[in-house]
Every structure is written in structure tokens, then in C-alpha cells.
Amino acid sequence: MEQRGNYHPLSGTRSAPLFLLTLMLATAISFPLSQAQGASVPSPVKEQPRPATAAPHANATLVDLDSLSWAAEEIFNLAQGGKLDRTGKKLDALKKNVAAISHIQDEANNSVLPRLGRTIAELELAITAKDRLDTMRYANRITLLAATVAVPSKSSIPMEVSFLDYNGRELEILSEVKKTDKLSGVVIRMHLAWQTLMPKLIEHNCRKELKRFSEIMGHLESARSPEEYGHLSRQVQAETDVMKALFARPPK
């Protein structure tokens, strides 16, 4: 791997998407949910923009997966703001969307779809128990699983963007519970995804976004305290929302 802090596109990126998919699958299926430590302080609720409806995807499965991911992000944001009592409708929408993709039958998703179903069940239990942090964790895990399922359908939004978005929320959770030892590992995973995303941003004429996110990654490399990571995690989420909107636009 290149030296940390050097954000020039890697050579030989053709094999990188396969590597990143493997990383996403490993993270989605194997990465354990750690138990919370320390006080839980609700943050203001961030309203998540709905998926673009101007037909960026002709594929109905991708529309369902986008809606699934959106509902999970909404649940994450509500839990983050301490508003678990408002998650009921979003949970119902999430269940409806996952039922709509139950027809998917392919080797790549044979292990992911059952994990998605189990995670939704765990999310519902966390909401019922009014466990704010576990609700955030399971909701975030669902966004990653949805992105993994979407890979074979060739979404217009690169998988790297979804992976960075997931890890931005992961940084927020870990910084809140002050798991400083795990934060640097998340940044390493982000670094790998960022290296493969940069050429796609250049091709999409997103140089301003490239510059802004490069600066955020640089700050993450030098971050030391949970407070620094928490502040930067919100910048990551804001910038990935911008990238999603840009990549979702129909080609001119």
C-alpha cells in the first residue's frame, strides 16, 4: 500500500474494484458490532436527502436497494438524534424494500441476503429495546449490505462512495464511544476506497469534490482525538451525499 497521506491515484486500478468488493463483503459479514462504552449523547438529527427520482436507475432492483439504504440512513439519523420513537415508519419501509429484493438469486449474494435479513431483525430488536447506539450500528450495517447487494446491478453510484459513506457513520459511532484504537483502522479502509474512487471523480469532472475530500482524508490521517474524528466524520457524510447526487445524474 502507498504511504499514508499520499492521495494520488494508484496505478493498476483495474483490479481495485474486485479488491474493494472483497473488502466490503468481509466488512459486511464479519466485522463485529462492538458494545458501547461511555455515555451516549444524542446529536442533532440530520435530514437525509431522498434518493434521486429522476430515473438515474432503470433497474427496479436498484430503486428498491436505494430506498432500502435511504430508510436505513434515516433510522441512523433519528437514532443519532435520540428520536427512536420516530423510527417506526422507516422500519416498515425498510422491511417492504427488503421483501421486494428477496427474488435475487445469484452466487455473489447467497451469503449477503441472509445476513441482511438477520441484521434487520437485530435492528428491530434494538429499536424495541430503545438501544440508541445499537440501532445506529445495525442501521449503518444495512446500508453497507445494501451497497454490496447492488454491485452486480451496476449502480451509477460507485461502490466506493457507499463504502466511504458507511465508514463516515462508523467513525461517528466509534468517536462517540471513544474507541480510539479502532478509529485508525476505519481510516485505512477509507484510504483504500478513496484511492480507487479518485480516477472516477476525475472522469466525472468532479475535481472540486476530489480536492475537498482529499483534504478531509488528510485531516483524518492526522486526527488523534475522538472529537477530531467525530467532527471529520460529519464532513465525510456531507461530501459523500454530494458525490451520490453527482453520480446519480443522467449522463449528458
N, C-alpha and C positions, 0 to 999 in steps of 0.2 A: 504494500500500500504506500502511496506517496506520503511525503511528510505532511503532518497535520498543519493546517493553516494555509496550504498552497492549493488554491481553488481553480487552477487551470484545468480544462477538460482533459480527461485521461485519453491516452492513445489506446486503440484496441477496444473501443466501447461497444463493438458489435455483440460481444459475448456478455456484456454487462447486464442487459435486461434479464437474461436467464439466471444470472447470479443473484440479481435483486429479487426476482420471483422466489428463488430458493430461500433467500433471507426472509422475505415476507411470510412464506409458508412456515418456516421454522419459528418465527416470532409469533405468528398467529396460533400455532398449535402447541408449542412447547413452552413459551415464556411464562413463568409462573406469576400469578397475581399475589403480590406481597400484602401482608396485613398492615394496616395503618398503624403508625406510631405518632404520638404527639396530638396536639389539639387540632380540630378541624374547624377552619374559619371559612364560612361561605363567602364567595366572591360575587360581585355583581353579575347578573345574567347577561350573557352576550347573545343577541338575537342572531341566529344562523340563517344566512340567505338561502332561500329555497333553490333547488336545482333549476337550471335554466329550462324553460318550457318551449323555447323557440326551436324545437326539433333538432338539438345537437346530436341526438341518437335516434336512428330509425329503428333500432333493435329494442323490442318491448322488454326483453330481459334486462337490458342496461337501464331502462327507465325505472323498472322495479328495483334494481340494485341501487340506483341513485337515490330513490325515495327511501329505501331501507337505511342507507348511510345517513341521509338527512335527518330521519327520525331519531337515529341513534345519537347524532350530534346534538339535536335539540334536547334529548334526555340528559346528555352530558352537561350541557349548559344550564339546564334547570337545576340539576343536582348540585352543580358547582355553586349556584346562587342560593342553595338551601331551599329550593322550591320543589321538593319531591312530591308534594300533593298535587302538582300540576302536570305530572308525567303520564297520567292515565291514558289520555287520548293519543299521545305519541307512542306509547307502548302498544296500544291497539293497532295503530297504523303500521308499526314495525312488524307485528305478527302477521298482518294482512299481506305485507310486502314479501315476507319470507315464505308465506304459503304460495305466493304467485311464482316463486322461483324453484319450487320443490320438484318441478318437472326436469330440471337439469340433470342429465346423466352423462358424465364423462369422467375419465380416469383421473384427471387433474383435480377434480373437486370431490372425489369419493371420500376423502378424509376431512375436507373443509366443511362441507354442508352439515354433517352430523355435529361437528364442533360448533357451528353457527347455531344450530338448534339448542344445544346444551347451554351455550352462552346466553341465549335469550331467556331460557328457563332460569338460569342463575341471576340474570338481571332482574327478572320479575320478583324473585325471592328477596333480592337486595332492596328493591323498592318497597315491598311489603314490610320488610324489617326496618324501613327508614334508615338504611345504612347509606349515608351520603357518598362516602369515598368508594365503596364497592360498587355502587350504582355508576359512578363516574368511570371506574375501571372496566366494568363489563360493557357499558355503552361504547367506550372507546375501542375495546376489543372487537365489537361488532363492526365498527367502521373499517377496521383492517381486514376482517374476514370477508366483508362485502367487496372490498377492493381486490382481494385475492380471487374471489369467485369471478369477478368481472374481467380478469386478464384475458381469458380465451376469447371473449366477445369483442375485444379491440375497442375499448372506450376511447373517445377523443381526448380524455384527460389522462396523461401519462401516469402509470402506477407509482412513479417516484413522487408525484405531487401528493397522492393519497397517503403514501408511506411517511412523507415528511409531516403532513398534517396530523397523522396518528401520533407520531413521535413528539410533535409540539404539545399535544394534550398530555402525553405520557410525562413530559418534562414538568408540566404544570402540576400533575398529581404528585410526582416524586419530590418536587420542590416544596410542596405544601407539607408533606410528612417528613421533610428534611432527610431524605435518603440520598445524601451527598455522594455516597460511594457508588450509587447506580446511575447518577446523572451523566457522568462522563461516558459511560457505555452507550447511553442513548445517543449522545452526540456523535460517537463513532459510527453508529448505524446511520445516522442522518448524513454524515460525511460521505458514506458510500453511495447513498441515494442521490445526493446533490451532485456528485461527480458525473453520474450518468444522465442527470436532468439538464445540466448546463448546455450541452450541444442542442438539445431540443428547444430550449428557450431561444438560443441564437437563431435556429432555423425558423422559429415562430416570430422573429423580430421583437423579442421581449427583452431588450438589452437593459432597460431601466429596472425591470424586475430582477434581472440577473445581478445587477450591481447592488441593489438593495439587499437581496438575500445573501449575497456573498459577504456583505458587511455584517449581517446577523450571524452567519456561520463563524466569522472571525471573532465576534464578541463571545459566542458560545465556547469557542476554543479557549478563551482566556478567562471565562467565568469560574468563580470559585465558591461563592456562597449560594445557598438555596434561593435567596432573594433575587440575586442576579439571574439565575436560571429561570425563576418564575416570571420575571419581567420580560426576558427574551422569549419565553415560550408563547406569550401572548402576541409578540411581534411575528413569530413563526406562523401562528394560526391566521393572523390577519393577512400575511403575504401569500400563504397557500390559498386562501379564499380568492385573492386577486388572480392568482395563476389559474385556478379552476375556471373562473369566468372567462379568462382569455383563451384558454384551450377549448372551452365549450363552444366558442363562436364558430358558426359555419365558415368554411374556407371561402375567401373572396374570389 
